Every structure is written in C-alpha cells, then in structure tokens.
Amino acid sequence: QVQLVESGGGLVQAGGSLRLSCAASGSTFSINAINWYRQAPGKQRELIATITTDNSTNYADSVKGRFTISRDSAKNRVYLQMNSLKPEDTAVYYCNAFQTIRPYSSWGQGTQVTVSS
C-alpha cells in the first residue's frame, strides 16, 4: 500500500506562485508514475501533470509553461511548482500514484489552492 500526503496549498493572488508537495510512503518501490490532478467546484477531476520514474514529464495544455512537476527520489517527494497562477487554477489538487501492484492506483487527500483576482 502507498500513502500520499499533499501539502503547500493556500490562498494566493493572481500572478503569484505556490509549490505543492506530495510525500509518498509505504510500498514506494511499486510506484512507476506520480500524477497531479485538480478538481474545481462543479467540474470533473482533471489530470494536469505526470512524472515517471525515469523523469519523463507531461502536462495538460491548461498549465503547460506555468507549472513544473519534479521529484526528489531520496525524499520520496514529488513537487508541483505553480507560477503565474490564475483564478481558474482554483481547485483542490490531488496527488495520485500509479503502481505496479494492487491497488494499482492510490490517492492523497487533496490540498486546496485558491487564486484571488
């Protein structure tokens, strides 16, 4: 089993920056990718960034050029650096792990990001 804990959310003005952190524990050897999702009120959960164990990254068009995903393997942490934040970035941000063993996918509890205009 993998446990994920997000942190770093908060309230920021438009144009500002935040860095989210996802701390993984448990069967971290089984993780082959970490994803960041977000869910705004009344909207579906959206995949915004992915990083694999070989450090390949992928981004949704909505955040490309503004957000950067990175990992610190020694600390079992994945970060999401968010710059040039917009009010439409307001959402609960979730960390998700793809695993090679059951349950194959694990989720954190989420962290709220609010961007004021």
C-alpha positions as CSV (number, residue, x, y, z in Angstrom):
1,Q,0.0,0.0,0.0
2,V,1.1,3.5,-0.8
3,Q,0.2,6.5,1.3
4,L,0.3,10.0,-0.2
5,V,0.1,13.3,1.6
6,E,-0.2,16.6,-0.2
7,S,0.8,20.0,1.3
8,G,1.5,23.5,0.2
9,G,-1.9,24.7,-0.8
10,G,-3.3,28.1,0.2
11,L,-4.6,31.4,-0.9
12,V,-2.6,33.4,-3.4
13,Q,-3.2,36.4,-5.6
14,A,-3.4,36.1,-9.4
15,G,0.1,36.1,-10.9
16,G,1.6,34.6,-7.7
17,S,3.2,31.2,-7.1
18,L,2.8,28.2,-4.9
19,R,4.7,24.9,-4.6
20,L,2.7,21.8,-3.8
21,S,4.4,18.8,-2.3
22,C,3.3,15.1,-2.4
23,A,5.0,12.9,0.2
24,A,4.9,9.1,-0.5
25,S,5.3,6.4,2.0
26,G,4.7,2.6,2.2
27,S,5.3,0.5,-0.9
28,T,7.0,3.3,-2.8
29,F,9.1,0.8,-4.8
30,S,5.9,-0.1,-6.7
31,I,5.3,3.5,-8.0
32,N,6.0,4.0,-11.7
33,A,4.4,7.4,-12.1
34,I,3.0,10.2,-10.0
35,N,0.3,12.4,-11.3
36,W,-1.2,15.7,-10.1
37,Y,-4.9,16.1,-10.7
38,R,-7.2,19.0,-9.8
39,Q,-10.9,19.4,-9.3
40,A,-12.7,22.7,-9.3
41,P,-16.2,23.1,-7.9
42,G,-18.8,21.6,-10.2
43,K,-16.1,20.2,-12.6
44,Q,-14.6,16.9,-13.3
45,R,-11.2,15.9,-11.9
46,E,-8.5,17.0,-14.4
47,L,-5.1,15.4,-15.0
48,I,-2.6,18.3,-15.1
49,A,0.9,16.8,-14.7
50,T,2.7,13.5,-14.7
51,I,6.2,12.4,-13.9
52,T,7.6,8.9,-14.3
53,T,10.4,7.1,-12.6
54,D,12.7,7.9,-15.5
55,N,11.7,11.6,-15.0
56,S,9.6,11.9,-18.2
57,T,7.0,14.6,-17.7
58,N,3.8,15.5,-19.3
59,Y,1.4,18.5,-18.8
60,A,-2.1,19.5,-19.7
61,D,-2.3,22.4,-22.1
62,S,-4.0,24.5,-19.4
63,V,-0.9,24.5,-17.3
64,K,1.9,24.0,-19.8
65,G,4.6,26.7,-19.4
66,R,3.4,27.7,-16.0
67,F,3.6,24.6,-13.9
68,T,6.6,22.3,-13.4
69,I,6.5,18.8,-11.9
70,S,9.6,17.4,-10.3
71,R,10.7,14.7,-8.0
72,D,13.2,14.1,-5.2
73,S,13.6,10.3,-5.1
74,A,15.7,10.4,-1.9
75,K,12.9,12.0,0.0
76,N,10.1,10.2,-1.9
77,R,8.5,13.5,-2.8
78,V,7.0,15.0,-5.9
79,Y,6.6,18.7,-6.3
80,L,4.3,20.9,-8.4
81,Q,5.7,24.4,-8.9
82,M,2.9,26.6,-10.0
83,N,3.7,30.1,-11.4
84,S,1.6,32.8,-13.0
85,L,-1.4,31.5,-11.2
86,K,-4.9,32.4,-12.5
87,P,-8.3,32.4,-10.7
88,E,-9.2,29.5,-12.9
89,D,-6.5,27.5,-11.3
90,T,-8.6,27.5,-8.1
91,A,-9.3,23.8,-7.2
92,V,-8.5,21.0,-4.9
93,Y,-5.2,19.5,-6.0
94,Y,-4.7,15.7,-5.6
95,C,-1.6,13.6,-5.8
96,N,-2.0,10.1,-7.4
97,A,0.3,7.2,-7.8
98,F,0.3,4.6,-10.5
99,Q,1.7,1.4,-9.1
100,T,2.8,-2.0,-10.4
101,I,1.0,-3.8,-7.6
102,R,-2.5,-3.7,-6.2
103,P,-4.4,-1.5,-5.8
104,Y,-2.5,0.0,-8.8
105,S,-3.6,3.5,-8.0
106,S,-3.5,5.5,-4.8
107,W,-4.7,9.0,-3.9
108,G,-3.9,11.6,-1.4
109,Q,-6.5,13.6,0.5
110,G,-6.0,16.8,-1.6
111,T,-4.9,20.3,-0.8
112,Q,-6.9,23.5,-1.6
113,V,-5.5,26.1,-3.9
114,T,-7.4,29.4,-4.1
115,V,-6.3,32.1,-6.5
116,S,-7.9,35.5,-6.0
117,S,-8.3,38.1,-8.8
